[in-house]
Amino acid sequence: MELSQVINSRRSVRQYKSQPVEDEKIWEIIEAGQRAPTSRNSQNWYCILLRNPQILNQLEEAFAKQQWIVRAPAIMVVCGTNNRTMMCGQAANPIDCSIALTLMMLKATELGLGTCWLGMFDAGKIRELLDIPAADMIVAVTPLGYAGEEPQERPRKDLAEFVRYID
Ligand SMILES: Cc1cc2nc3c(=O)[nH]c(=O)nc-3n(C[C@H](O)[C@H](O)[C@H](O)COP(=O)(O)O)c2cc1C
């Protein structure tokens, strides 16, 4: 698949088949994250991959009304360990983790898998259940699996609204 095709075909998938995700595909996805740029090349992020149905069920309470999440065959939790603030005033952690997860989501798309970036989760409950150290920032979560639906493309603003020219 060409890059533009991968970018254009990615969708937020909210319904998954129970079919498990192959280990080789998971490694390919993580390898895409490994290639991500990070501030000072710190690479201070990691992901937790959850596949055990019992653990997935325990996570239900962390997702409030989004119970469909725990019905995916796998969930990826992306955490950052770089609590540095960059000179520009922004925190490195969410940026580094977001770039890595974006690349992983695109790789997943290329491999025929669905994902959905999640911001609506109870980080405290996830931290407690997965025993994530207090110093690590839980930045994002995505389910991972074969799509059980074909989501339509969501509307986008006009291209011109995304750019401001200063010539
Ligand atoms: C930071 C962020 C947080 C999001 N949180 C959620 C969420 O909690 N639940 C959900 O169903 N979708 C969530 N989404 C997915 C967006 O709703 C989705 O990307 C948007 O509607 C565009 O659709 P598309 O991804 O299919 O192009 C989130 C996306 C981002 C980038």
The ligand as an SDF file (V2000), in Angstrom:
LIG
                    3D

 31 33  0  0  0  0  0  0  0  0999 V2000
   -6.6330   12.8770   20.9990 C   0  0  0  0  0  0  0  0  0  0  0  0
   -7.7790   12.0410   20.4910 C   0  0  0  0  0  0  0  0  0  0  0  0
   -8.7060   11.5230   21.3830 C   0  0  0  0  0  0  0  0  0  0  0  0
   -9.7670   10.7260   20.9340 C   0  0  0  0  0  0  0  0  0  0  0  0
  -10.5900   10.1210   21.8420 N   0  0  0  0  0  0  0  0  0  0  0  0
  -11.5440    9.2830   21.4090 C   0  0  0  0  0  0  0  0  0  0  0  0
  -12.3320    8.5550   22.3350 C   0  0  0  0  0  0  0  0  0  0  0  0
  -12.1370    8.6190   23.5570 O   0  0  0  0  0  0  0  0  0  0  0  0
  -13.2920    7.7380   21.8480 N   0  0  0  0  0  0  0  0  0  0  0  0
  -13.5010    7.5700   20.5170 C   0  0  0  0  0  0  0  0  0  0  0  0
  -14.3900    6.7980   20.1470 O   0  0  0  0  0  0  0  0  0  0  0  0
  -12.7550    8.2360   19.5870 N   0  0  0  0  0  0  0  0  0  0  0  0
  -11.7790    9.0740   20.0090 C   0  0  0  0  0  0  0  0  0  0  0  0
  -10.9820    9.7160   19.1010 N   0  0  0  0  0  0  0  0  0  0  0  0
  -11.1820    9.4950   17.6550 C   0  0  0  0  0  0  0  0  0  0  0  0
  -11.7990   10.7100   16.9430 C   0  0  0  0  0  0  0  0  0  0  0  0
  -13.1530   10.8070   17.2870 O   0  0  0  0  0  0  0  0  0  0  0  0
  -11.6000   10.5330   15.4250 C   0  0  0  0  0  0  0  0  0  0  0  0
  -10.2300   10.5190   15.1280 O   0  0  0  0  0  0  0  0  0  0  0  0
  -12.2820   11.6150   14.6020 C   0  0  0  0  0  0  0  0  0  0  0  0
  -13.6760   11.5730   14.7690 O   0  0  0  0  0  0  0  0  0  0  0  0
  -11.9790   11.4720   13.1020 C   0  0  0  0  0  0  0  0  0  0  0  0
  -12.3700   10.1800   12.6370 O   0  0  0  0  0  0  0  0  0  0  0  0
  -11.3270    9.1980   11.9480 P   0  0  0  0  0  0  0  0  0  0  0  0
  -10.2620    8.8750   12.9710 O   0  0  0  0  0  0  0  0  0  0  0  0
  -12.0920    7.9720   11.5390 O   0  0  0  0  0  0  0  0  0  0  0  0
  -10.7300    9.9130   10.7700 O   0  0  0  0  0  0  0  0  0  0  0  0
   -9.9140   10.4990   19.5370 C   0  0  0  0  0  0  0  0  0  0  0  0
   -8.9790   11.0140   18.6400 C   0  0  0  0  0  0  0  0  0  0  0  0
   -7.9150   11.7580   19.1140 C   0  0  0  0  0  0  0  0  0  0  0  0
   -6.8790   12.2380   18.1160 C   0  0  0  0  0  0  0  0  0  0  0  0
  1  2  1  0
  2  3  1  0
  2 30  2  0
  3  4  2  0
  4  5  1  0
  4 28  1  0
  5  6  2  0
  6  7  1  0
  6 13  1  0
  7  8  2  0
  7  9  1  0
  9 10  1  0
 10 11  2  0
 10 12  1  0
 12 13  2  0
 13 14  1  0
 14 15  1  0
 14 28  1  0
 15 16  1  0
 16 17  1  0
 16 18  1  0
 18 19  1  0
 18 20  1  0
 20 21  1  0
 20 22  1  0
 22 23  1  0
 23 24  1  0
 24 25  2  0
 24 26  1  0
 24 27  1  0
 28 29  2  0
 29 30  1  0
 30 31  1  0
M  END
$$$$
